[in-house]
């Protein structure tokens, strides 16, 4: 069965354009033009991925993202009409996986959808055995991190980033390399995405032993 992509935008021509290209690549497409309908469809229909405009009537995209992340790890690609970094950073901090600035190339949208879904599928199917660092245990097969037996609440990309680093303790990864490993494609230079997710991980793992260290001018490494 084809993966279902939910497109949320209050401009019908954008929905129609994105739907045409996604359908040509074999996806099933549904849509919503306001925030309330979008939130209902995301939680009820559980699409494989959501393309989410930020400026919506009813409930805006930021609030939708925040509410969805309390219940679901469904991948979200934000659409923003502005190129301001703050829009992108806030969206990523709320749990979005990627963003595109309007106007966007529909072929690029399809490519990013495919890349995110490939990465998500690998995360579900791969099992590598538990990684243990003192009282911190990372279980790839269960996508679970525990400290002293208590689970740590990590979002999908936070877990993926921690696992990528922890599988190679002491090895320094550039931001570009982490983008390729965790997001599955080049973010066209938007390495700030990595910094945002590292900051979240550091906050959640603070005082728990292992840490993510900055190697200035290079990137990050995991220190057990």
Buried (B, 14 or more C-beta within 10 A) or exposed (E): EEBBBBBBBBBEEBBEBBBEBBEEEEBBBBBBBBBEBBBEBBEEEEBBBBBBBBBBEBBBBBBBBBBBBEEBBBBBBBBBEEEEEEBBBBBBBBBBBBBBBBEBEBEEBBEBBBBBBEBBEEBEEEEEEEBEBEEBBBBBEEBBBBBEEEEBEBBBBBBBBBBBBBBEEEEBBBBBBBBBBBBBBEBEEBBBBBBBBBEBBEEBBEEBEBBBBEEEEEBBBBEE
